[in-house]
Amino acid sequence: MSSSDLLRMIPSRELGLSADNDRVVVFGVLGGKRLGPTILVHAPTLLLRLDQLTDVVKVVVFVEDSSLDAAIVATINDMLAAMGSEDGLVQFEVPAEAMKLTRAPASVDRPPTTNIAGSHVFIRHGIDRSKLVSFRPPEVLRASALLAAVTIPLSELWVNPAGLIAARGGRIETFPRPL
């Protein structure tokens, strides 16, 4: 079941974006569903909202509705100006916490660890964080790439829009450009 309260459409003119206002749609993500710095969108509501877009819309922007301020609008303008042939631009954050590769308990060769959800997992080994990043809002995405990415059945209730495009083989670049 979708809920329009979880993904609010914000008129580009209201934000004062410098881009062609009819070609850019901004969605404010509500509901506080986040996993670390990555924005998560309610999948049924995303499908509903994308179905409502016109063919004129070329770029879709996702922001956290609660943090929308002048600095975020300036960042969106900078990202729109920097957009090239890629399918999307996202800000990125290097993970600060330890990262570990885990697996479900298939064998009992060592004691399990309990994760946040209360499930038992086994830690296989640590992961080098130097090449890992998480997407963080705003996410500036080509509408055509996002529409193509959601044509596959969505198995999760909460999804990351840029992650959907990347999983489908789309090209997501970081903004500002990598260090």
Summary of the structure (lengths in Angstrom):
residues: 179
radius of gyration: 17.8
end to end distance: 41.1
largest distance: 59.2
contacts: 490
relative contact order: 0.21
helix: 29%
strand: 31%
